[in-house]
Amino acid sequence: GRVVAMPAMPRALLPPVLTGDPSWVRIATRELAWTGQARQGLRGPVAHRVNEWLWLAGHLRTVTNVYSAATTRGVSQFQQANHLPVTGVVDAATFAALSAPMAAAGARLVIPAGTPLGAASVLAARQHIAARPREVGGPNAGPWVRSYMGGLEGARWAWCAGFVGALVRQAALALGRPMPFEWDRGVPSIGRHAADAR
């Protein structure tokens, strides 16, 4: 697997919706953090991130590490469709709009008192599914995968267990309850932890 280093965002700059589950927030914060501007000619991880979010938004066909002319066109189209200044340059406002689905997935759940953890987890799942988390740039890759897998991505990091763990953590936090099992990235490990917790 590949660990993608993303700059950390100071807690004070976190969007208000990302005040929920601290472990998911920590990783999602890396995915949502943005400083400066990105423009045509840029190469490397920042260009790759822009291309991932543009692909997820339906404005780019291929994800590379290059902020290309196609990236610039995609950014301009996205900006126009979202009523942002059309510059072809990704600034904080454009990146916030591109990554808004992840911020929405992490919004604090409002769950009635007495709701069972299973039902609360379903509410969390609906909130995440509404944001359409999915892979981009290859199997088990992209910002959604990294957010659920503690920053990891790649063929060996199937993200189903990380996804479920994030949902249960978010629901448990909203209910003011501890996690009923130890979170892990692997399905067999989570199964063992859950069985041990009984």
Buried (B, 14 or more C-beta within 10 A) or exposed (E): BEEBEBEEBEEEEBBEBBBBBEBBBBBBBBBBBBEEBBBBEBEEEBBBBBBBBBBBBEBBEEBBBBBBEBBBBBBBBBBEEBEBEBBBBBBEEBBBBBBBBBBEBBBBBEBEEEBEBEEBBBBBBEBBEEBEBEBBBEBBBBBBBBBBBBBBBBEEBBBEBBBBBBBBBBBBBBBEEEBBBEBBBEEEBBEBBEEEEE
